[in-house]
Amino acid sequence: MTTFLIRGAQLPDGQATDLVVADGVVAERGPGLSRSGATVIDADGLIALPGLVDLHTHLREPGFEQSETVLTGTRAAAAGGFTAVHAMANTSPVADTAGVVEQVASLGEQHGYATVRPIGAVTVGLAGERLSEIGAMARSRAAVRVFSDDGKCVHDALLMRRALEYVATFDGVVAQHAQEPRLTEGAQMNEGALSSELGLAGWPAVAEEAIIARDVLLADAVGARLHICHLSTAGSVEVVRWAKARGIQVTAEVTPHHLLLTEQLIGRADAPYAPSYDSRFKVNPPLRRDEDVQALRAALADGTIDIVATDHAPHPIESKECAWQEASFGMVGLESALSVVQAAMVDTGHIGWADVARVLSRTPAEIGRLAGYDAPFTPGAPAHLALVDPAARRPFGVEQLRGKGVNSPYLGRELPGRIVATLHAGVATVLDGALRPAEEVSHA
């Protein structure tokens, strides 16, 4: 395994230091370090972040390999500075058994670009009718701790309560896709004046807020952990804030796109980077109003929202380059996530780089009960890290995308920041801004 000497990196707290990475861990930290035979990385002007952790990734394998695979998805993750991803359960077969989650975890280990933690389905086949093999998945070699029917809401209150009771027995968490199905039948975009003007069925904010309100009460009643996926409205922020004030064990995530983009991109022919009805902007939950975006930014800054998660959702070209009503929901986001967070939160003064490390690494790892991210850069800690050049500016294009999906909403847009290097357990998955070959990563 290659030994690295990282010279002059700025840590998230602003401290400059050298780092020696050897045998998969941070071997030394301090000024003026040297190590014979080490590969030197000049990190002057770069920020060293702990390896990013995504709690919400769609890797599509098994079953939808035309959209993404564990290999291509983790390559995209590495390119974005991620060293761990949690793979959602909406595959085929659905990840509702120990066998499927173990298969997904093994594929991640085989490829080596990032740790892959499978998320188990809450219900069999995501059908919302009976609980899946939650205990078996928790006891499996994949050691699943996060369970979600993401893409669908666990809308049955009794099933949701039983799932929360079950996961509480082993410190698991249910991650809810908050979408009341009857209120969103046929919905295409955020409900409001613009949806009426465009003639598209509206997606009311209350469809999200009502489920969150119900579920925080259920979590409180049974003493379980609840996580809210891709929170998107100002009203949802207030519900979560209320629940936290009561001491309810709820955490919440926001996606990069909900921190930056609004519904106006859908219907304005003169909107920057977007013609009318551009299906790259079709996502679940939908892009909301500017007022919602501002509320989400403030909530992430004050800790009401705990983390940023990508909801990386690749699709084949034919599923997006079609009429809006027929297009699939979803955007790719692993490669652009850090840049979007920098644009929406850091460059606007809402948070600093220490907060970035918190919301994109330490706290998502904590929610997912993923070890090795609580004390980054401490000698002996696993060497999961990313070096980012915050001063870089680049037009974001398809050449930055490393997965199969090209359904990015940022194509043609200038984004700040650039990943210079990513190390996963001491193995360089990205060096000098370029992905390392698969044979070097998998056999390191």
C-alpha positions as CSV (number, residue, x, y, z in Angstrom):
1,M,0.0,0.0,0.0
2,T,1.3,3.4,-1.0
3,T,2.4,5.8,1.8
4,F,1.4,9.4,1.3
5,L,2.9,12.6,2.8
6,I,0.3,15.4,2.5
7,R,2.1,18.7,2.9
8,G,0.5,22.0,4.1
9,A,-3.2,21.0,4.1
10,Q,-5.7,23.2,5.8
11,L,-8.0,21.3,8.2
12,P,-11.7,22.3,8.4
13,D,-10.9,24.3,11.6
14,G,-8.4,26.4,9.7
15,Q,-5.3,24.8,11.1
16,A,-2.5,24.0,8.6
17,T,-0.7,20.7,9.0
18,D,1.1,17.8,7.3
19,L,-0.3,14.3,7.3
20,V,1.4,11.0,6.8
21,V,-0.9,8.2,5.6
22,A,0.4,4.7,5.9
23,D,-1.1,1.2,6.1
24,G,-4.6,2.6,5.7
25,V,-4.5,5.0,8.7
26,V,-3.4,8.5,9.6
27,A,0.1,7.7,10.9
28,E,1.3,11.2,11.8
29,R,-0.1,14.7,12.0
30,G,1.8,17.9,12.5
31,P,4.0,20.5,10.9
32,G,7.2,19.7,9.0
33,L,6.7,16.0,8.7
34,S,8.8,13.8,6.4
35,R,8.6,10.1,5.4
36,S,11.2,8.3,3.3
37,G,9.7,6.8,0.2
38,A,6.3,8.4,0.6
39,T,4.4,9.8,-2.3
40,V,4.2,13.6,-1.7
41,I,0.9,15.5,-2.2
42,D,1.4,19.3,-2.2
43,A,-1.8,20.5,-0.4
44,D,-0.9,24.2,-0.3
45,G,-4.2,26.0,-0.7
46,L,-6.2,22.9,-0.3
47,I,-8.7,22.0,2.5
48,A,-8.5,18.5,3.9
49,L,-12.0,17.2,4.7
50,P,-12.8,13.9,6.3
51,G,-14.0,11.5,3.6
52,L,-17.6,12.4,2.7
53,V,-20.4,10.1,3.7
54,D,-23.7,9.9,1.7
55,L,-26.7,8.6,3.5
56,H,-28.8,8.5,0.4
57,T,-27.5,7.0,-2.8
58,H,-29.2,4.9,-5.5
59,L,-26.6,2.5,-6.9
60,R,-29.3,0.6,-8.9
61,E,-27.6,-2.8,-8.7
62,P,-28.9,-5.5,-8.7
63,G,-31.5,-5.2,-11.4
64,F,-31.1,-1.8,-13.0
65,E,-27.5,-1.9,-14.2
66,Q,-28.4,0.1,-17.3
67,S,-28.7,3.1,-15.0
68,E,-25.8,2.5,-12.5
69,T,-23.8,-0.3,-10.9
70,V,-22.0,-0.5,-7.6
71,L,-18.7,0.1,-9.5
72,T,-19.9,3.1,-11.5
73,G,-21.7,4.6,-8.6
74,T,-18.8,4.4,-6.3
75,R,-16.5,5.8,-8.9
76,A,-18.9,8.8,-9.1
77,A,-18.7,8.9,-5.3
78,A,-14.9,9.0,-5.2
79,A,-14.8,11.7,-7.8
80,G,-17.0,13.8,-5.5
81,G,-14.9,13.2,-2.4
82,F,-17.1,10.5,-0.9
83,T,-15.5,7.5,0.8
84,A,-18.8,5.9,2.0
85,V,-22.3,5.6,0.6
86,H,-25.5,4.1,1.8
87,A,-27.2,2.3,-1.0
88,M,-31.0,2.5,-1.2
89,A,-33.1,-0.6,-1.3
90,N,-35.2,0.0,-4.5
91,T,-33.3,-2.5,-6.6
92,S,-34.5,-5.7,-8.3
93,P,-34.7,-7.8,-6.3
94,V,-35.5,-5.3,-3.6
95,A,-33.0,-5.2,-0.8
96,D,-35.4,-6.8,1.7
97,T,-33.4,-9.9,2.6
98,A,-30.1,-10.7,4.2
99,G,-28.9,-12.2,0.9
100,V,-29.4,-9.1,-1.2
101,V,-27.9,-6.6,1.3
102,E,-24.8,-8.9,1.7
103,Q,-24.5,-9.0,-2.1
104,V,-24.5,-5.2,-2.4
105,A,-22.0,-4.8,0.5
106,S,-19.7,-7.4,-1.1
107,L,-19.7,-5.6,-4.5
108,G,-18.5,-2.5,-2.7
109,E,-15.7,-4.4,-1.0
110,Q,-14.7,-5.9,-4.3
111,H,-14.4,-2.6,-6.2
112,G,-12.8,-0.6,-3.4
113,Y,-13.7,3.0,-4.5
114,A,-15.9,3.5,-1.4
115,T,-17.5,1.7,1.5
116,V,-21.0,0.6,0.6
117,R,-23.5,0.3,3.4
118,P,-26.8,-1.2,2.2
119,I,-30.0,0.2,3.3
120,G,-32.7,-2.4,4.0
121,A,-36.3,-2.1,2.8
122,V,-38.8,-1.5,5.5
123,T,-41.5,-3.6,3.8
124,V,-41.4,-6.6,1.5
125,G,-40.9,-5.5,-2.1
126,L,-41.4,-1.9,-1.0
127,A,-45.1,-2.8,-1.3
128,G,-46.1,-1.3,2.1
129,E,-48.0,-4.3,3.2
130,R,-45.8,-6.3,5.6
131,L,-42.4,-5.8,7.3
132,S,-39.3,-7.1,5.6
133,E,-36.6,-9.3,7.2
134,I,-35.4,-6.4,9.3
135,G,-33.8,-8.5,12.0
136,A,-32.1,-10.8,9.6
137,M,-30.6,-7.9,7.6
138,A,-29.4,-6.3,10.9
139,R,-27.7,-9.5,11.9
140,S,-26.3,-10.2,8.5
141,R,-22.6,-9.6,7.5
142,A,-23.9,-6.3,6.0
143,A,-24.9,-5.2,9.5
144,V,-27.7,-3.0,8.2
145,R,-28.7,-0.2,10.5
146,V,-30.8,2.1,8.2
147,F,-34.1,0.9,6.7
148,S,-36.1,2.8,4.1
149,D,-38.7,2.3,1.4
150,D,-37.3,5.4,-0.3
151,G,-39.0,6.1,-3.6
152,K,-42.2,5.2,-1.7
153,C,-43.6,6.3,1.6
154,V,-44.4,3.9,4.4
155,H,-47.9,5.4,4.5
156,D,-49.5,2.8,6.8
157,A,-49.3,4.2,10.3
158,L,-49.5,0.8,11.9
159,L,-46.7,-0.6,9.8
160,M,-44.6,2.5,10.4
161,R,-45.0,2.1,14.2
162,R,-44.1,-1.5,14.1
163,A,-41.0,-0.8,12.0
164,L,-39.9,1.9,14.5
165,E,-40.5,-0.5,17.4
166,Y,-38.4,-3.1,15.7
167,V,-35.4,-1.0,14.8
168,A,-35.3,0.5,18.3
169,T,-34.3,-2.9,19.7
170,F,-30.9,-2.8,18.0
171,D,-30.4,1.0,17.6
172,G,-31.4,1.1,14.0
173,V,-33.2,3.9,12.2
174,V,-36.1,4.2,9.8
175,A,-35.5,6.7,7.0
176,Q,-38.9,7.9,5.8
177,H,-39.6,9.2,2.3
178,A,-42.3,11.6,3.4
179,Q,-44.9,11.7,0.7
180,E,-48.6,11.1,1.4
181,P,-49.6,9.1,-1.7
182,R,-53.2,10.2,-2.0
183,L,-52.2,13.9,-2.0
184,T,-49.6,13.4,-4.7
185,E,-51.3,11.2,-7.2
186,G,-50.1,12.3,-10.7
187,A,-48.2,15.2,-9.2
188,Q,-45.5,16.6,-11.4
189,M,-44.0,19.7,-9.7
190,N,-44.5,21.9,-6.6
191,E,-48.1,23.0,-6.2
192,G,-48.6,26.8,-6.6
193,A,-49.1,29.5,-9.1
194,L,-46.4,28.2,-11.4
195,S,-47.8,24.7,-11.6
196,S,-51.2,26.2,-12.5
197,E,-49.6,28.4,-15.1
198,L,-47.7,25.5,-16.7
199,G,-50.7,23.1,-16.6
200,L,-48.8,20.6,-14.4
201,A,-50.4,18.7,-11.5
202,G,-49.2,20.2,-8.3
203,W,-47.3,18.5,-5.4
204,P,-48.5,20.1,-2.2
205,A,-46.1,20.9,0.6
206,V,-48.5,19.4,3.1
207,A,-48.1,16.0,1.5
208,E,-44.6,16.0,3.0
209,E,-45.3,17.9,6.2
210,A,-48.3,15.7,7.2
211,I,-46.2,12.5,7.1
212,I,-43.3,14.0,9.0
213,A,-45.7,15.3,11.7
214,R,-47.3,11.8,12.1
215,D,-44.0,10.0,12.2
216,V,-42.3,12.2,14.8
217,L,-45.2,11.5,17.0
218,L,-44.9,7.7,16.4
219,A,-41.1,7.8,17.0
220,D,-41.8,9.7,20.3
221,A,-44.4,7.2,21.3
222,V,-42.1,4.1,20.9
223,G,-38.8,5.7,21.7
224,A,-37.2,5.1,18.3
225,R,-34.9,6.9,15.9
226,L,-36.5,8.5,12.9
227,H,-34.7,10.0,9.9
228,I,-36.4,12.2,7.3
229,C,-35.2,11.9,3.8
230,H,-34.8,14.9,1.4
231,L,-36.8,17.4,3.5
232,S,-37.9,20.2,1.1
233,T,-40.3,22.7,2.6
234,A,-40.3,25.5,5.1
235,G,-43.2,23.8,6.9
236,S,-41.3,20.6,7.2
237,V,-38.4,22.5,8.8
238,E,-40.8,23.8,11.5
239,V,-42.2,20.4,12.2
240,V,-38.7,19.0,12.7
241,R,-37.7,22.0,14.8
242,W,-40.7,21.4,17.0
243,A,-40.0,17.7,17.4
244,K,-36.3,18.3,18.3
245,A,-37.4,20.9,20.9
246,R,-39.5,18.1,22.5
247,G,-36.5,15.8,22.6
248,I,-37.8,13.4,19.9
249,Q,-35.1,11.3,18.2
250,V,-35.5,12.7,14.7
251,T,-32.8,13.7,12.2
252,A,-33.3,15.2,8.8
253,E,-31.4,15.6,5.5
254,V,-31.6,18.1,2.7
255,T,-30.3,17.5,-0.8
256,P,-27.8,19.8,-2.5
257,H,-30.3,20.6,-5.2
258,H,-33.0,21.7,-2.7
259,L,-30.4,24.1,-1.3
260,L,-29.7,25.8,-4.6
261,L,-32.5,25.3,-7.2
262,T,-36.1,26.5,-7.3
263,E,-39.2,25.6,-9.3
264,Q,-38.6,28.6,-11.5
265,L,-36.1,26.6,-13.5
266,I,-38.9,24.4,-14.8
267,G,-41.1,26.8,-16.6
268,R,-39.0,29.9,-17.6
269,A,-37.7,29.8,-21.2
270,D,-35.3,32.5,-20.2
271,A,-34.0,30.7,-17.1
272,P,-30.2,30.3,-17.0
273,Y,-29.1,26.9,-18.2
274,A,-32.6,25.6,-18.6
275,P,-35.2,25.7,-21.4
276,S,-38.8,25.3,-20.4
277,Y,-39.9,21.9,-19.1
278,D,-36.3,20.6,-18.9
279,S,-36.7,17.2,-17.3
280,R,-33.3,17.4,-15.6
281,F,-35.2,19.5,-13.0
282,K,-37.8,16.8,-12.4
283,V,-37.2,15.3,-9.0
284,N,-38.9,13.8,-6.0
285,P,-39.6,15.7,-3.9
286,P,-40.0,18.6,-6.4
287,L,-38.0,21.8,-6.5
288,R,-39.8,24.3,-4.3
289,R,-40.1,28.1,-4.0
290,D,-37.2,30.4,-3.2
291,E,-38.8,30.9,0.3
292,D,-38.3,27.1,0.9
293,V,-34.7,27.2,-0.3
294,Q,-33.9,30.0,2.1
295,A,-35.6,28.2,5.0
296,L,-33.6,25.0,4.2
297,R,-30.3,26.9,4.2
298,A,-31.1,28.5,7.5
299,A,-32.2,25.2,9.0
300,L,-29.0,23.5,7.9
301,A,-26.9,26.3,9.4
302,D,-28.7,26.2,12.8
303,G,-28.7,22.4,13.0
304,T,-32.4,21.8,12.6
305,I,-31.5,19.9,9.5
306,D,-28.6,17.6,10.4
307,I,-27.0,16.5,7.1
308,V,-26.7,16.9,3.4
309,A,-27.4,13.8,1.4
310,T,-27.3,13.6,-2.4
311,D,-30.2,11.4,-3.4
312,H,-28.0,10.4,-6.4
313,A,-30.6,9.0,-8.8
314,P,-29.1,8.1,-12.2
315,H,-31.4,7.2,-15.1
316,P,-30.8,6.1,-18.7
317,I,-30.9,9.0,-21.2
318,E,-34.2,7.8,-22.7
319,S,-35.9,8.1,-19.3
320,K,-35.0,11.8,-19.1
321,E,-34.9,13.1,-22.7
322,C,-38.6,12.9,-23.2
323,A,-41.8,14.8,-22.5
324,W,-41.9,16.1,-18.9
325,Q,-44.9,14.1,-17.9
326,E,-43.2,10.9,-19.0
327,A,-39.8,11.6,-17.6
328,S,-38.4,9.8,-14.6
329,F,-37.9,11.7,-11.3
330,G,-34.3,12.1,-10.2
331,M,-30.9,13.7,-10.6
332,V,-27.3,12.6,-10.3
333,G,-25.5,14.3,-7.5
334,L,-22.4,12.6,-6.1
335,E,-19.9,14.4,-8.3
336,S,-21.4,17.8,-7.7
337,A,-22.6,17.7,-4.1
338,L,-19.6,19.4,-2.4
339,S,-19.5,22.1,-5.0
340,V,-23.2,22.9,-4.6
341,V,-22.9,22.9,-0.8
342,Q,-20.0,25.4,-1.2
343,A,-22.0,27.6,-3.6
344,A,-25.2,27.5,-1.5
345,M,-23.8,27.5,2.0
346,V,-20.1,28.3,2.3
347,D,-19.7,31.1,-0.3
348,T,-22.9,32.7,1.0
349,G,-21.6,32.8,4.6
350,H,-24.2,30.4,6.1
351,I,-21.6,27.9,7.3
352,G,-17.8,27.3,7.3
353,W,-15.7,24.3,6.3
354,A,-15.9,22.8,9.8
355,D,-19.7,22.7,9.4
356,V,-19.2,21.1,5.9
357,A,-17.3,18.3,7.6
358,R,-20.1,17.9,10.1
359,V,-23.0,17.8,7.7
360,L,-21.3,15.7,4.9
361,S,-19.2,13.3,7.0
362,R,-19.3,13.0,10.7
363,T,-23.1,13.3,11.3
364,P,-24.2,11.1,8.4
365,A,-21.8,8.5,9.6
366,E,-23.2,8.8,13.1
367,I,-26.8,8.4,11.9
368,G,-25.9,5.3,9.9
369,R,-23.8,3.9,12.7
370,L,-20.7,3.8,10.4
371,A,-17.5,3.6,12.4
372,G,-14.2,5.4,11.6
373,Y,-15.5,9.0,11.0
374,D,-15.8,10.4,14.6
375,A,-12.1,11.5,14.9
376,P,-10.7,12.3,11.5
377,F,-7.0,13.2,11.1
378,T,-6.2,11.7,14.5
379,P,-3.2,9.4,14.4
380,G,-4.5,5.8,14.2
381,A,-7.8,6.9,12.6
382,P,-8.8,5.3,9.2
383,A,-7.4,7.4,6.4
384,H,-10.7,8.5,4.8
385,L,-10.2,12.0,3.4
386,A,-10.7,14.4,0.5
387,L,-8.5,17.3,-0.6
388,V,-10.5,20.1,-2.1
389,D,-9.4,23.3,-3.9
390,P,-12.0,25.8,-2.7
391,A,-10.7,28.6,-5.1
392,A,-11.2,26.6,-8.2
393,R,-14.1,27.5,-10.6
394,R,-15.2,25.3,-13.4
395,P,-18.1,24.9,-15.9
396,F,-19.7,21.7,-14.8
397,G,-20.0,19.3,-17.8
398,V,-20.4,15.7,-18.6
399,E,-16.7,15.2,-18.4
400,Q,-17.1,15.6,-14.6
401,L,-19.6,12.8,-14.4
402,R,-18.1,9.4,-13.6
403,G,-21.2,7.3,-13.2
404,K,-23.5,6.1,-15.9
405,G,-26.1,8.8,-15.4
406,V,-25.8,12.2,-17.1
407,N,-29.0,13.6,-15.7
408,S,-27.4,16.4,-13.8
409,P,-29.2,19.8,-13.3
410,Y,-25.8,21.6,-13.3
411,L,-24.6,20.9,-16.8
412,G,-23.2,24.2,-18.2
413,R,-23.3,25.9,-14.9
414,E,-20.1,27.3,-13.2
415,L,-19.6,25.6,-9.8
416,P,-16.9,26.4,-7.2
417,G,-14.4,23.9,-5.8
418,R,-12.6,20.9,-7.2
419,I,-11.7,17.5,-5.7
420,V,-8.0,17.1,-6.0
421,A,-7.6,13.8,-4.1
422,T,-9.7,11.2,-2.4
423,L,-8.3,8.6,-0.1
424,H,-10.4,5.6,1.0
425,A,-8.8,3.7,3.9
426,G,-5.5,5.0,2.7
427,V,-6.0,4.0,-0.9
428,A,-6.0,6.9,-3.5
429,T,-9.2,6.7,-5.5
430,V,-8.6,10.1,-6.9
431,L,-5.2,11.8,-7.5
432,D,-4.5,15.1,-9.2
433,G,-8.2,15.4,-9.9
434,A,-8.3,12.1,-11.8
435,L,-9.9,8.8,-10.9
436,R,-7.4,6.0,-10.4
437,P,-7.8,2.9,-12.5
438,A,-10.0,0.1,-11.1
439,E,-7.1,-2.4,-11.0
440,E,-5.1,0.0,-8.8
441,V,-7.9,0.6,-6.4
442,S,-9.3,-2.9,-6.1
443,H,-5.9,-4.6,-5.6
444,A,-4.4,-1.9,-3.3
